Amino acid sequence: MDLLKAKQHKFMITITVLATLIIILFIISLNMGVVRIAPVDVFKTLIGMGSTRDQLVLVDFRLPRMILALLIGAGLAVSGAILQGVSKNDLADPGILGINTGAGFTVILFIYFFQGSMNSISTFGIFLMPIFALIGAVFAAFLIYILAWKKGIDPVRMILVGIGVNSGFGAAIVIFQLKMNPQDFMQAAVWLSGDIWGANWKFVSILTPLILLLLPIAFYKAHNLNILNLGDQVATGLGVKVEKERRVLLLVAVALAGFSVAAGGGIAFLGLVAPHIARRIIGPKHQLLLPVTALLGSFLLLLADMVGKNLLAPTQIPVGLVVAIFSAPYFIFLLMKAK
């Protein structure tokens, strides 16, 4: 009982610290950028007393981008944690497995055939993009599941199949990119490397309910995720419908990744690193792990976005590249440790 209370106490402290760090980083990020705005002017603008310029920079450009970073970070991180739990593979990540690339492929198809240009996406198109991203993510996950299945899912086999699927979708994306005009080609290349593009309130209004609907479902299913980690036979003995629960959890993970890709492009490694850091902090129990992972993902992506905007200002580094630079060495370390 004392151990349980200590764990819950540590969980509450961790959540409070992460939430505080996110708020501090959010305030700092509001001040930083090509156009620097003093903290007092930020406050005035947020209460409706700022200048027209500050209103434009903060409300129309920075705030929607930062809110999207928080949502995408939480979505990709929790997606990675679920994939690692379901597959019992510490190297599982929606970016590495090709789920992100599958979602990116269908979004590129949608833009190429129905919108014509990345600069002229209609309001209706913004609403349709998450649906196309979800279709691509589900299709990629289906391919991985079918090709990796051989009397069960072998973790190493799944990673290898995922890398192959990732490469296949990547090649298909390049084919359609080459058919685009040069400007759209460059925009698509940047977006696919991981870029919070089209950051406006329309994207925020669409992505917010989708992510905030899926995250509670993931948290609610955390107990079943713990049981699945005990093995199929034990889980069946405890009354869990193994295949049904596995499919539901996979669908939640794939949907989180797909919707995140629609607004943030192909951000890899975040779904790998955030769950691992969270597991070191709070342990493997998913009821505690998933909320901590969500906050860590939001914090890391918001931090990466701030670094990308300011490190080489006025040139912006795509947030996916910043995440990859810091996360790739950790991925190599995990790969070397894997048996």
N, C-alpha and C positions, 0 to 999 in steps of 0.2 A: 504493500500500500504506500509506504514511504517512497519507494522507488518510482511508483506511478505519479505521485504528487511532485516529486523532483523533476520528472520528465515533463510534466505539464507546466511546471514553473519555468523550466528552461525554454519550453516552446513559447510561452507568453513573452518572455524576455527577448527571445530571438525575433518574434513577430514585431514587437515594439521597436526594437533597434532597427530592423530593416525598414519599417514604415517611416521612422524618423529620418533615416538616411535618404530615403526616396524623396521625402518632403524637402530636405535640405538641398539635395541635388536638383530637384525641380526648380527651386527658387534661384539657385546659382545659374542653371541653364537658361532661365528667363532673362537673366542679365547679360549673358554672353552671346556672341555672334559677330557677324560682320558689322552690324549696327549695335554698338554698346548702349545699353540703357541703364541708368542709375537705379538702384533699389527703390529709392523714393518715387521715381517716375513710374516704375513698374507697379508699385502699390496704387498710385494715382490712376493709372490706366485701368487696372483691374476693378476699381470702384467707379469707373466711368468719368474720371476727371483728367485724363491724360490728353496729350496732343494728338492730332490726327495721324501724324507719322508713327508715334508710339502705339497707337491703337491698331494701325495697319500691321506693324511688325509683330506685335505681341499676339493680338487676338486672331488675326487672319492667317499668320504664318507659323509663329512659334508654338502657340498653345495646341492647335490640332496635331501638329507633328509630334509634340511631346506626349500627348495623350495616346496617340497611336503607338508610340514607342513602348509605353507602359502596357498597353493591351497586347501588342505583338510579342513582347518579351515574356509576359505571363503565359500566353497561348503556346508559344514554341517550347518553353521550359516544361510546362505540365505535359505537353504532348510527348516530349522526350522521356520524362519520368514514367509515363504510362507504358510507352513502347519498351523501355528497359525492364519494367516489371512484368509485362505480359510475355516478353520473349526470354526473360531471365538472361539478358545479354547487356552487360555494362557498356557496350559500344554502340547500342542502338540510338539512333537520332534521326528525326524526319529529314534532315538535310543529307546525311550520309547514305541513308537507305533509298533515296530517290523520290520520296513522297513530295518534298518541296519542288523538285524538278518536274514531276508529273503535274503538279498544280500550276507551275509556271508555264508549262507547255500549252495547257488548255487556255490559259489567260492570253498567251501570245496568239494562239489561233483565233480567239474571240476578237482581239484587237485587229488582227490582220484581215479577217473576213467580214466583221460586222461594224468596226469603228473606223477603219482606214488609217488612223494615225494615233499615236500615243498622246498627242497634244489636243485632240479633239474628241475625247470620250464624253458622250452625252450623260445626262443625269440618269437616264434609264440604264445606260451602260454601266455606270458605277454600281447600280443595284444588282446587275447581272454578273459582274466580275466575280464576287464571292461564290456564286453558284457554279460557274465554270471552274473556278479553282478547286472547289470541293469535288467536282466530277473527276478532275485530273488526279487529285490526291487519292481518291477512292480507287480509281483505276490502277494507279501505281501500286498501292497497297495490295490490291487483289492479285496483281502480277507477282509481286514478291511472295505473297502467301502461297500461291499455287506452285510457283517454281521452287520455293524453298522447302515445300512439304515433301517429306520422305519418311513415312512412318513417324510423323511428328516434325516439329520445327527444331532443327539443329542451329544453335546460335551462330556458329561460324559460317555455316551454309547460308543463313539468312543475310549476314553482312556481305558475303561475296555476291549473292544474287542482287542485293540492294545496290551495291556498287555498279554491277552490270546494268541494272534498270536505270540507274542514275545516268550512266554514260549514254545509254540509248536515247533517253529523253533529251539529254543535253545535245546530242547530235541532231535530233529532229528540230530542236529549237533553233540551232544555227542555220539549218536549211531555210526556215521561214524568216529568220533575221536577214539573211542575204537577199531575200525578195523585198525587203523594206527599203524605203528611201534612206539615205545616209543619216539624216537626223534621227529618225525613228530607230535605226539600227543602233546608234550610240546610246539612245535613251533606254532601249531594251537591254543592251549589254550592261549598263550601269544598274538598272533595276534588278536584273537577274543575279547580279553579284551581291545584292542585298541593299536596297535603298528604299527609304520611306518616301515614296513618290506620291504625287497627287494628294499631299497632306492638306486636306480641307475638312470643313465641318460635315460635309456630306459623307465622306469616308468614315469619320468618327461616328456619325449617327447610325451608320449601317453596321460597323464592326463592333461597337459597344454592346448592343443587345445580344449579338451572336456569341461573343466571347464570354459575356457575363451569364449567359444561359448554360454554356458548356462547362465552365469551371465548377459551378456547384454540382453538376452531374458527376464530374470527375471526383470531387471531394466525397460525394455520397457513396460512390463505388469503391472508395479506398479500402474498405474492409475486405471486400471480395478480392481486390488486388493482392492483399496480404495472404489470403487463403490460397490463391492461385500459385503464389510463390512456394507453397509447401509441396507442390506436385499435383498432377491431375488425379491420382488415386486418392490421396488424402482429401483433396478438395471435394471430390465426389462423395466420399465417405461422410463429409461434414454437411452434405446436402446442397452443395453449390452445383448449378448447371454449368459445367465448365465451359463448353463450347459457346453457349449462349452468352455468358458473361465475358468471355474472351472477345467475341465479336462486338459486343456493345462497347467495351473498353477501347478496342481498336478503332471503332467508328468515331468515338469521341476524340481520340488522339489524332486521327487522320483529319477530322473536321477542324480541330484547333489549328493544325498545321496548314491546311488548305486556306482557311479564312485569313490566317496571318500572312501567308504568301501573297494573297490578293492585294494587300496594302503595303507589305514590306519586302516583297521580292524573296529571293533565295538566300535567306540568312542561315548559314550552316553553323554547326558546332554549339550554338546556344542551348539547344535541347539536349546536348551531351554534357556540357560543363555544369550548367545550373543544378541539375539533379545530383551530380556527384558532390558538388560543394555542399548542397543542402543535406545530403546523406552523412557527410562528415560532421556537420554541425548538430543535426537533430536525430540521426539514426535512420534505420530502414523502415520504420512503421509508417505506412503511407498516409494514415490520417493526419500525421504531423508533417510528413515529408512533402506532400503536395502543396499545402498552403505556403510553406517556406520556400519551396521551389518556385512558385508563382511570383512571390515578392522578389526573390533573387533574380529571376529572369527579367522582371520589369526594371530593377535597379541596374543590372548589367547592360541592358540595351539602351536605357536612358543615358548611362555613362558613356557607352560607345558612341551614341549619337552626338553627345556634347563634344567628345574628343574629335570625332570626324568633322564637325562643323568648325572647330576652332584651331586644330593643330596646324593646318596649312592654309588658313583663311587668307584671301576670300575663296580659295578652292576648297570644295567639300569632298571629303573622302567618304565613299559609301559605307554605311554603318556595318554592312555585312563583312567588308574587308577588315574593319577595325576588330570586330568580333573574331574573325578568322586568325588574325595576326596574334592575338592573345591566347586563343583557344587551341590552335593547331599543335603547339608543343605539348599541351596537356593530353590531346588525343593520341599523339605518338607515344607518350609515356604510358597511357592506358593500354595501347596496343602492345607495347613491349611487356607489360605485366600480364596480359591475357595468356591463359594457358592454351 
